[in-house]
Amino acid sequence: MPQGLPRLRLAVLSAVWRGAALRLEYPDGEVHALVGWSGPGEGGPCEIRVFWTRPGPEGPAVALAIGGDAGLRQFTPGARGDRTRGRPFLALADSLIPPAVRQVIGPPPPSEAKPRLLLM
C-alpha cells in the first residue's frame, strides 16, 4: 500500500482561508473546482485551506491550496462528464486566487514575515 508523501513542514505566512471548495477560473475561460479529500479507500470531501507559504527562506511567497490526508481533487466540468485529478496540494498563480480568498490571505507577504508552522 503506498504511503504517500513524507510529512511536510510548511511556514504559514498569512491568515488561512477555509472552505468546502475553491473555484478556479483560468484566463482561457476553463473552470476547475478544487475539493479537499480525506479518508481511506475512496475517501470523501473535506475542508480545503489556502494560505501564503514559502518553499525556503529566500524563495518567493506562494499561495498554497491543501486538502485533507488524501490531498485535493480537481474537477474539470466537460462535455463528456466531469474529469477529476488527484493532487497532494496545488500552488496557485496570483491571477487564480479568487477575490474572497485574497480578502482573507491578503497580498503576498514580504520576505521578512515571521512564519508559523503547519504540519501535514
LINJOPE-V46885 format. One line per field, one symbol per residue. psi: psi as a letter, one per 40 degrees, with the letter a starting at -180 (. if undefined). A space follows every 50 residues. Layout:
psi = ???
This chain:
psi = hieaiihihhhheiihhhidihhhhideeihihhhihiiibdaiiaiiih ihahdideiiihhhhibaeebihhhhhidfihiihiidihhhideehidd ddddeaihiidehhiiihh.
